[in-house]
Amino acid sequence: MADIVPLLKAEHLTMRFGGVVANDDITFTLQEMELRCLIGPNGAGKSTFFKTLTGQLVPTSGTIAFRGMPIAGKASHEIARMGIGIKTQVPNVFNGLSVRENIWLAVRRKATPRQQGPAVDAVLEMIRLTDYADSIVATLSHGQRQWVEIGMVLAAEPELILLDEPAAGMTDEETFHTAAIIREINQTRAIVVVEHDMEFIKQIAKRVTVFHQGRVLVEDTVDKVLADQRVRDVYLGKKVAA
Amino acid sequence: MDKRLRLALQAAGTVVAIGAIAIVPSVIELFGLMQLTLFAAMSVLALSLAFIWGYGGILSFGQTAFFGLGGYAYAIAAVNFQDSTPAILLAIAVPALFAAILGYFIFFGRISDVYLGVITLTVTLILFNSVNSTSGDAYKIGKALLGGFNGMPAVPTFNVPFDPSTVLSPEQSWWTTAYVLLGVFLLLRLLLALPAGRIIVAVRENEVRASLLGYDPRLVKCLTFILGGAIAGLAGALYVNWGAFVSPTIFSLSLSAEIIIWITVGGLGTLLGPIIGCVVIEYIVAYIGSQQLLNSNLVLGGVLVVFVLLLPKGIFPTVRDLVMRLIPDKKPKTNGRPVPSAAPHPAGAE
């Protein structure tokens, strides 16, 4: 039997912007169906890492393999078609279109015309925007637009879901709902979540990777990471100590 | 239902348009009819930019490049074949091919919006100067003398398909031009209602999101650009048919700018607005041209400033919003429409 190919494997990934090294020799492995949280202070390179994974940036050096296939440097739409979906940090939605059209655009890549209607309705139900289906996205609140984007990512049914700060700007109740959805999706799919909200992380996390100054500082179970003195020093600070 | 009412209104509008086009020659004298034929040909040109700019988010400053190529392709082919049928097809195919080549380098080269404007503008100037310097017997394609600055006179006008001996009368030319305009309008309406149309609008709305969902924005924009080029080329053939004449001024920058003014005045992000804008502006320009009091460019500039400052959405969307406000509305005002419409701001300005 061959070795199990990990879902995602990034090796020695480096991303330089001029003199700034945003990602420095990162090696990161994700198994099928895994739920991983990425934490770290601002500027640690989490979003840059996501951008190289989704083809929005071409890494300076290093390799990324998705189920064994190299994807570093491929165009975003090619990577998306292979099955990686992302909710970006700044919401990327189709502002001039209705909520339904936004979701539909994500659904139609995989569903047959007959499946599209029910699939869109199911996603609208899940993100709780059924009542706003015909509203233009630009007229919605920031939190609702976050939902629209999460809905689009889910609707495309990717194999790997990357969520960059999914709970930003949400109320406690909405955050709780997000955590529930993430746990549900994780029954069938792998997810990587970047988040600053430690309560949220505690709700969902199993394994946590800590980024610091473009490098992986530590990678372990959530309890060990939260107890780690280095992590407390560079990131958590008084948040957990208090 | 809102959707059904809209569809019924559109169907009724189409029937009215078909009828109106049919009876125009019997109520308007020849001079007026010729003028309307010109406006209809120009409206096809307006639609080509209305589509790629208003829905595709591609602001081309050189839509006349395709218009002119279509006009010249038609003229050269018509002189050689002495039959307008293949000439009209070439007037669509040549600009489409040129748009494909130009679009490939612009969109797959990831050239930003500003440079897209510069490149399309420059291409128009290059074509103008190239064609302008083709005086003399050396410059001929087949039997067709290009004629440089003087252009090509006495271009055969449209004939009944595959029957060169039966040339269309001015009335028949009007019907052809006006029905082509209606046909292009309906074709674009249909396209925009189909999934392909919504993808085009989605790419305009957010290229990053579109690509992260697996759509290739480069390809979508390139295809939009090609369709726009083909329509502009067809408009060129209609224009040459109207005047039986083509000269390098068909590539002129002032015409390129005028198309943008038609759309700004009529309403960006709609199809009907640019036609209205085209007819209104062209009528004003023609009227001013017939008297000596004012300079038409001065008036055009004034009209543009007034619209940008006071009616930034343009005539058609403003009137539509007013009518919508007058109709008692039970539903929330953000009702979805079957066809995605106006961009909240000119997409090219980003």
Contacts between the chains, C-beta under 8 A, distances in Angstrom:
chain1	res1	chain2	res2	distance
A	54	B	212	6.3
A	55	B	211	7.8
A	56	B	208	7.2
A	56	B	212	7.9
A	75	B	211	7.1
A	75	B	216	7.3
A	76	B	208	7.6
A	76	B	211	3.9
A	76	B	212	5.7
A	77	B	210	7.8
A	77	B	211	4.4
A	77	B	212	7.8
A	77	B	213	7.9
A	77	B	214	5.2
A	77	B	215	5.9
A	77	B	216	4.6
A	77	B	217	7.5
A	80	B	211	6.8
A	80	B	212	5.5
A	80	B	213	5.9
A	80	B	214	3.9
A	81	B	214	4.4
A	85	B	212	7.3
A	85	B	213	7.9
A	86	B	212	5.7
A	88	B	208	7.4
A	88	B	212	7.4
A	92	B	206	5.7
A	92	B	208	5.2
A	92	B	209	4.1
A	92	B	212	6.8
A	93	B	206	6.6
A	93	B	209	6.3
A	94	B	201	7.8
A	94	B	202	5.2
A	94	B	205	4.0
A	94	B	206	5.3
A	94	B	209	6.3
A	94	B	210	8.0
A	95	B	205	6.0
A	95	B	206	7.2
A	95	B	344	7.6
A	96	B	201	7.2
A	96	B	204	7.9
A	96	B	205	4.9
A	96	B	340	6.4
A	96	B	342	8.0
A	96	B	343	6.0
A	96	B	344	6.4
A	97	B	198	7.6
A	97	B	201	6.8
A	97	B	202	6.7
A	97	B	205	6.1
A	97	B	340	5.5
A	98	B	336	4.2
A	100	B	336	6.5
A	101	B	198	6.2
A	101	B	202	7.8
A	101	B	336	7.5
A	101	B	340	6.8
A	104	B	198	7.6
A	105	B	198	6.7
A	105	B	199	7.0
A	105	B	202	5.2
A	105	B	210	7.7
A	105	B	213	6.3
A	105	B	215	7.8
A	106	B	213	5.2
A	108	B	195	6.3
A	109	B	213	6.6
A	109	B	214	5.1
A	109	B	215	7.9
A	133	B	336	7.5
A	134	B	334	7.0
A	134	B	335	5.8
A	134	B	336	3.4
A	135	B	332	7.7
A	135	B	334	4.6
A	135	B	336	7.7
A	136	B	334	5.4
A	136	B	336	7.8
A	138	B	344	6.8
A	139	B	334	5.5
A	149	B	209	7.8
A	152	B	209	7.4
A	152	B	213	6.6
A	156	B	213	5.8
A	156	B	214	7.0
